[in-house]
Amino acid sequence: MRKKSVAGAPREMEVPEFLRRLKLDEGRLNRRFAFFLGAGCSVSSGISAAADLVRDRWLPRLKDIHEWSDVDQGAVGRYDGYTGDKAAAFYGAVLDDLFVTADERQQEIESLCDGRSPGFGYAILAQLVARPDGRFNVVLTTNFDDLMADALYLYTDTRPLVIQHESLAAFIRPTRTRPLVVKLHGDHRLSPRNTALETVELEREIAAHTAMVLNDRGLIFMGYGGNDGSILRLLEGLPREAIPAGAYWVHPHRPSGPLGEWLAKRGGVWVKSGWFDEVMLLARNTFELPHPQPDRFTRIFDEYQTAFRTLSSRIEARPVTDAGVARLKEVVQETERSLPEYWKIVSEARRLEKTDPAEAERTYRAGIERFPGEVALLVNYATLLEDTPGRAKDAETYYQRALENDPKNATVLGYYADYLQKMTGRSSEVEDLYKRAIAANPRSVTNLRYYAEFLEEDPSRRDEAESFYKQALEVNPGDATTLGDYASFLEETTGRREEADAYYRRAVSTDPPNATILANYADYLHKTTGREREAESFYKRALELEPENSFALRGYADLLERVLGDKRQAVELRQRADAVNT
């Protein structure tokens, strides 16, 4: 339900209503829109958000330079008004402080952006932006990365015009039908504007031509923090008749500060959303957008499917009581029905695995009979057998069949290596498979993490293990599983508890949360730090997400019995855990 506006605040609207309104405009008003993308859109593609860069990458380096005894205390003393939850607002100041020259700053930004691939949300957004009617063909962004342009190249047949420097400002024309991407702060390779001083003003030509684009369009903010003074001045300088189709702030949090005031004055709308990928999943359903074509880029298509499977698994694990989750679960199933036939079989079988394993096996076998060479069917059936009591040895046959069909498939190589590691102890063969997997796809976070875990078992190779954990986090700094596993490694193997705690906190702050990680952190707090009440809160959060998580049940029971003195509830939790494992 849309809420009426109150004085000084934008109106409110839920995502499904917002998307339906955009869809219903077609053929009637046919209004046109520009997207305004901030750093939050790029997090799921492996580029850290501004706050994470400040807190976890740059301030620790400044700590060493200035010899602070503590990162947070040093930052508070150096930057007026600094707090950890406002770290993003100090992006430019901290960057300017850390890197003395423009060349150093540019190298840093390049290292953050190079090699990143557009994630699920960008793949869907590209389909909207590339529509032939041109309704959504303008993208404005303060990001330095190439993710929007790359998504258009990879997932559509459309080639965008990318304005990445002020010398190209004259080509910002509102009448073009091809996609237009305007990088307001420049490109990571071409003197990007990133310090507090450099972002005070947009180049005059860029600002003027960007304002022209907005004269006949609405403006949709996504993943933007609203901390940029130059953008605010651009918006405040727009004439009253600009942005005729309205301004929309699509974000989990209400817009605040000067930008929130601007939105309220403009009659803007806060579209209360989940994160970028979730909104784009809903948009794909509403606009009936096509999937990428598998015969064009087979590897890209497989990665898209894997990303969707990961996203859908996370959504399925979330309690239906969370706002918007019921609709997300419905859309996951609707999206699966439009997948290629063999992926529909995989999706159906995976759904059956928890409730009816025998039927899941029959579904896989029927699918393999129809599509004997489809690697996705073979490898998913192998993982089912691997987890079925008494059938684990049969899995090797299907891993081998999958590799016969695609010898360089990084996913299959990694899964097969993990299987052999658990089943046979054939360490030399396992390591060879991991190396082949990483060579096939050096940016597979899963395989880098698997290999790190393999190396971790050998005390003499733990430095190597840590290097692969770090490589995985370089590829995707926000991968919750890697953050949690690395935290466990630091805690159990190196004894670096302060660092372990920091990585646990990063892992549990990801959206959506992961019950296993929450339980691991609770266990760490309980058994290592003695922070029992804090541990209890994380056990409870884990069990809210997965009420039958046996690890969380047993850990919480131990805490209740040994520390909190509630033996009755401890017995109940252990009984629930025993029931899960029978």
ZIQUIQUI-V656888 format. One record per backbone hydrogen bond with DSSP energy under -1.0 kcal/mol. NH is the residue of the N-H (numbers start at 1). CO is the residue of the C=O. E is the energy in kcal/mol with one decimal. If there is no record, write none. Layout:
nh=NH co=CO e=E
nh=NH co=CO e=E
//
This chain:
nh=9 co=6 e=-2.2
nh=11 co=268 e=-2.0
nh=12 co=3 e=-1.3
nh=13 co=270 e=-2.2
nh=18 co=14 e=-2.2
nh=19 co=15 e=-2.7
nh=20 co=16 e=-2.4
nh=21 co=17 e=-2.5
nh=22 co=18 e=-2.0
nh=23 co=19 e=-2.5
nh=24 co=20 e=-3.0
nh=25 co=21 e=-1.3
nh=26 co=23 e=-1.4
nh=28 co=25 e=-2.1
nh=30 co=25 e=-2.7
nh=33 co=135 e=-3.5
nh=34 co=218 e=-2.5
nh=35 co=138 e=-2.5
nh=36 co=220 e=-3.3
nh=37 co=140 e=-2.7
nh=38 co=222 e=-2.5
nh=40 co=223 e=-2.7
nh=41 co=38 e=-1.6
nh=42 co=39 e=-1.7
nh=45 co=42 e=-1.0
nh=46 co=43 e=-2.0
nh=47 co=42 e=-1.9
nh=53 co=49 e=-2.3
nh=54 co=50 e=-2.4
nh=55 co=51 e=-2.8
nh=56 co=52 e=-2.8
nh=57 co=53 e=-1.4
nh=58 co=53 e=-2.9
nh=59 co=54 e=-2.3
nh=62 co=58 e=-2.2
nh=63 co=59 e=-2.4
nh=64 co=60 e=-1.3
nh=65 co=61 e=-1.9
nh=66 co=62 e=-3.1
nh=68 co=63 e=-1.8
nh=74 co=70 e=-2.3
nh=75 co=71 e=-2.5
nh=76 co=72 e=-2.5
nh=77 co=73 e=-2.0
nh=78 co=74 e=-1.4
nh=79 co=75 e=-2.9
nh=82 co=79 e=-2.2
nh=86 co=83 e=-1.6
nh=87 co=84 e=-1.3
nh=89 co=86 e=-1.2
nh=90 co=87 e=-1.9
nh=91 co=88 e=-1.6
nh=94 co=90 e=-2.7
nh=95 co=91 e=-2.4
nh=96 co=92 e=-2.4
nh=97 co=93 e=-1.8
nh=98 co=94 e=-2.3
nh=99 co=95 e=-2.4
nh=105 co=101 e=-1.9
nh=106 co=102 e=-2.5
nh=107 co=103 e=-2.3
nh=108 co=104 e=-2.1
nh=109 co=105 e=-2.4
nh=110 co=106 e=-2.6
nh=111 co=107 e=-2.2
nh=112 co=108 e=-1.5
nh=113 co=109 e=-1.6
nh=114 co=110 e=-3.0
nh=116 co=113 e=-1.5
nh=123 co=119 e=-1.9
nh=124 co=120 e=-1.7
nh=125 co=121 e=-2.6
nh=126 co=122 e=-2.4
nh=128 co=124 e=-1.4
nh=129 co=125 e=-2.8
nh=130 co=126 e=-2.1
nh=131 co=128 e=-1.3
nh=134 co=131 e=-1.8
nh=139 co=180 e=-2.9
nh=140 co=35 e=-3.5
nh=141 co=182 e=-2.3
nh=142 co=37 e=-1.4
nh=150 co=146 e=-3.2
nh=151 co=147 e=-2.3
nh=152 co=148 e=-1.8
nh=153 co=149 e=-2.2
nh=154 co=150 e=-3.0
nh=155 co=151 e=-2.7
nh=156 co=152 e=-1.1
nh=161 co=179 e=-2.9
nh=163 co=181 e=-3.3
nh=168 co=165 e=-2.1
nh=169 co=166 e=-1.6
nh=171 co=168 e=-2.2
nh=172 co=169 e=-2.1
nh=173 co=171 e=-1.4
nh=176 co=173 e=-1.1
nh=180 co=137 e=-3.1
nh=181 co=161 e=-2.9
nh=182 co=139 e=-3.0
nh=183 co=163 e=-3.0
nh=184 co=141 e=-2.2
nh=184 co=182 e=-1.1
nh=186 co=183 e=-2.0
nh=188 co=144 e=-1.5
nh=190 co=187 e=-1.3
nh=193 co=185 e=-3.2
nh=199 co=195 e=-1.9
nh=200 co=197 e=-1.3
nh=207 co=203 e=-2.6
nh=208 co=204 e=-2.5
nh=209 co=205 e=-2.5
nh=210 co=206 e=-2.3
nh=211 co=207 e=-2.2
nh=212 co=208 e=-1.4
nh=213 co=209 e=-1.6
nh=214 co=210 e=-1.3
nh=215 co=212 e=-1.4
nh=218 co=32 e=-2.5
nh=219 co=246 e=-2.6
nh=220 co=34 e=-2.7
nh=221 co=248 e=-3.3
nh=222 co=36 e=-2.8
nh=232 co=228 e=-1.8
nh=233 co=229 e=-2.3
nh=234 co=230 e=-2.0
nh=235 co=231 e=-2.5
nh=236 co=232 e=-2.9
nh=237 co=233 e=-1.5
nh=238 co=235 e=-1.3
nh=242 co=239 e=-1.7
nh=243 co=214 e=-3.1
nh=246 co=243 e=-1.6
nh=248 co=219 e=-2.8
nh=249 co=269 e=-3.1
nh=250 co=221 e=-2.4
nh=251 co=271 e=-1.7
nh=260 co=256 e=-1.4
nh=261 co=257 e=-1.9
nh=262 co=258 e=-2.4
nh=263 co=259 e=-2.5
nh=264 co=260 e=-2.1
nh=265 co=261 e=-2.5
nh=266 co=262 e=-1.9
nh=267 co=264 e=-1.4
nh=268 co=263 e=-3.8
nh=269 co=247 e=-2.2
nh=270 co=11 e=-4.2
nh=271 co=249 e=-2.0
nh=272 co=13 e=-2.2
nh=273 co=251 e=-1.3
nh=279 co=275 e=-2.0
nh=280 co=276 e=-2.3
nh=281 co=277 e=-2.0
nh=282 co=278 e=-1.9
nh=283 co=279 e=-2.2
nh=284 co=280 e=-2.5
nh=285 co=281 e=-1.5
nh=286 co=282 e=-2.4
nh=287 co=283 e=-2.7
nh=289 co=284 e=-1.9
nh=296 co=293 e=-1.5
nh=297 co=293 e=-1.2
nh=301 co=297 e=-2.7
nh=302 co=298 e=-2.4
nh=303 co=299 e=-2.3
nh=304 co=300 e=-2.3
nh=305 co=301 e=-2.5
nh=306 co=302 e=-2.4
nh=307 co=303 e=-2.7
nh=308 co=304 e=-2.5
nh=309 co=305 e=-2.8
nh=310 co=306 e=-2.5
nh=311 co=307 e=-2.6
nh=312 co=308 e=-3.4
nh=313 co=309 e=-2.5
nh=314 co=310 e=-2.1
nh=315 co=311 e=-2.3
nh=316 co=312 e=-2.8
nh=317 co=313 e=-1.5
nh=318 co=315 e=-1.0
nh=322 co=319 e=-1.8
nh=325 co=322 e=-1.6
nh=328 co=324 e=-1.8
nh=329 co=325 e=-2.7
nh=330 co=326 e=-1.9
nh=331 co=327 e=-2.5
nh=332 co=328 e=-2.3
nh=333 co=329 e=-1.7
nh=334 co=330 e=-2.3
nh=335 co=331 e=-3.0
nh=336 co=332 e=-2.3
nh=337 co=333 e=-1.5
nh=338 co=335 e=-1.3
nh=339 co=336 e=-1.6
nh=344 co=340 e=-1.9
nh=345 co=341 e=-1.8
nh=346 co=342 e=-1.8
nh=347 co=343 e=-2.7
nh=348 co=344 e=-2.6
nh=349 co=345 e=-2.7
nh=350 co=346 e=-2.7
nh=351 co=347 e=-1.8
nh=352 co=348 e=-1.6
nh=353 co=349 e=-1.2
nh=356 co=352 e=-3.5
nh=360 co=356 e=-2.3
nh=361 co=357 e=-2.4
nh=362 co=358 e=-2.0
nh=363 co=359 e=-2.3
nh=364 co=360 e=-2.4
nh=365 co=361 e=-2.6
nh=366 co=362 e=-2.4
nh=367 co=363 e=-2.1
nh=368 co=364 e=-2.9
nh=369 co=365 e=-1.9
nh=370 co=366 e=-1.6
nh=371 co=367 e=-3.1
nh=374 co=371 e=-1.7
nh=378 co=374 e=-1.8
nh=379 co=375 e=-3.0
nh=380 co=376 e=-1.8
nh=381 co=377 e=-2.1
nh=382 co=378 e=-2.0
nh=383 co=379 e=-2.0
nh=384 co=380 e=-1.7
nh=385 co=381 e=-2.4
nh=386 co=382 e=-2.4
nh=387 co=383 e=-1.3
nh=388 co=385 e=-1.2
nh=391 co=388 e=-2.4
nh=394 co=391 e=-1.3
nh=395 co=392 e=-1.2
nh=399 co=395 e=-2.1
nh=400 co=396 e=-2.5
nh=401 co=397 e=-1.9
nh=402 co=398 e=-2.2
nh=403 co=399 e=-2.1
nh=404 co=400 e=-2.0
nh=405 co=401 e=-1.6
nh=406 co=402 e=-1.7
nh=409 co=406 e=-1.8
nh=413 co=409 e=-2.4
nh=414 co=410 e=-2.2
nh=415 co=411 e=-2.6
nh=416 co=412 e=-2.8
nh=417 co=413 e=-2.2
nh=418 co=414 e=-2.3
nh=419 co=415 e=-2.4
nh=420 co=416 e=-2.7
nh=421 co=417 e=-2.4
nh=422 co=418 e=-1.8
nh=423 co=419 e=-2.4
nh=424 co=420 e=-2.6
nh=425 co=420 e=-1.6
nh=427 co=425 e=-2.4
nh=430 co=426 e=-2.6
nh=431 co=427 e=-2.8
nh=432 co=428 e=-1.9
nh=433 co=429 e=-2.1
nh=434 co=430 e=-2.3
nh=435 co=431 e=-2.5
nh=436 co=432 e=-2.3
nh=437 co=433 e=-2.6
nh=438 co=434 e=-2.5
nh=439 co=435 e=-2.2
nh=440 co=436 e=-2.2
nh=441 co=437 e=-1.8
nh=444 co=441 e=-1.8
nh=448 co=444 e=-2.2
nh=449 co=445 e=-2.4
nh=450 co=446 e=-2.8
nh=451 co=447 e=-2.5
nh=452 co=448 e=-1.9
nh=453 co=449 e=-2.4
nh=454 co=450 e=-2.1
nh=455 co=451 e=-2.6
nh=456 co=452 e=-2.1
nh=458 co=455 e=-1.6
nh=461 co=458 e=-2.5
nh=465 co=461 e=-2.2
nh=466 co=462 e=-2.3
nh=467 co=463 e=-1.8
nh=468 co=464 e=-1.7
nh=469 co=465 e=-2.1
nh=470 co=466 e=-2.4
nh=471 co=467 e=-2.0
nh=472 co=468 e=-2.4
nh=473 co=469 e=-2.0
nh=474 co=470 e=-1.7
nh=475 co=471 e=-1.9
nh=476 co=472 e=-2.2
nh=479 co=476 e=-1.8
nh=483 co=479 e=-2.4
nh=484 co=480 e=-2.6
nh=485 co=481 e=-2.7
nh=486 co=482 e=-2.8
nh=487 co=483 e=-2.1
nh=488 co=484 e=-2.1
nh=489 co=485 e=-2.3
nh=490 co=486 e=-2.7
nh=491 co=487 e=-2.3
nh=492 co=488 e=-3.1
nh=493 co=489 e=-2.5
nh=494 co=489 e=-1.1
nh=495 co=490 e=-1.1
nh=496 co=490 e=-1.4
nh=497 co=495 e=-1.9
nh=500 co=496 e=-2.4
nh=501 co=497 e=-2.8
nh=502 co=498 e=-1.7
nh=503 co=499 e=-2.2
nh=504 co=500 e=-2.6
nh=505 co=501 e=-2.4
nh=506 co=502 e=-2.0
nh=507 co=503 e=-2.4
nh=508 co=504 e=-2.7
nh=509 co=505 e=-1.0
nh=510 co=507 e=-1.2
nh=518 co=514 e=-2.4
nh=519 co=515 e=-2.4
nh=520 co=516 e=-2.4
nh=521 co=517 e=-2.6
nh=522 co=518 e=-2.3
nh=523 co=519 e=-2.5
nh=524 co=520 e=-2.3
nh=525 co=521 e=-2.9
nh=526 co=522 e=-2.5
nh=527 co=523 e=-2.9
nh=528 co=524 e=-2.2
nh=529 co=524 e=-1.1
nh=530 co=525 e=-1.1
nh=531 co=525 e=-1.5
nh=532 co=530 e=-1.7
nh=535 co=531 e=-2.3
nh=536 co=532 e=-2.6
nh=537 co=533 e=-1.7
nh=538 co=534 e=-1.5
nh=539 co=535 e=-2.4
nh=540 co=536 e=-2.4
nh=541 co=537 e=-2.0
nh=542 co=538 e=-2.4
nh=543 co=539 e=-2.3
nh=544 co=540 e=-1.8
nh=545 co=541 e=-1.5
nh=546 co=542 e=-2.8
nh=549 co=546 e=-2.0
nh=553 co=549 e=-2.5
nh=554 co=550 e=-2.5
nh=555 co=551 e=-2.4
nh=556 co=552 e=-2.7
nh=557 co=553 e=-2.1
nh=558 co=554 e=-2.3
nh=559 co=555 e=-2.1
nh=560 co=556 e=-2.7
nh=561 co=557 e=-2.4
nh=562 co=558 e=-2.7
nh=563 co=559 e=-2.0
nh=564 co=559 e=-2.1
nh=566 co=560 e=-2.3
nh=570 co=566 e=-1.7
nh=571 co=567 e=-2.3
nh=572 co=568 e=-1.8
nh=573 co=569 e=-2.4
nh=574 co=570 e=-2.3
nh=575 co=571 e=-2.2
nh=576 co=572 e=-2.0
nh=577 co=573 e=-2.3
nh=578 co=574 e=-2.6
nh=579 co=575 e=-2.1
nh=580 co=576 e=-1.8
nh=581 co=577 e=-1.6
//
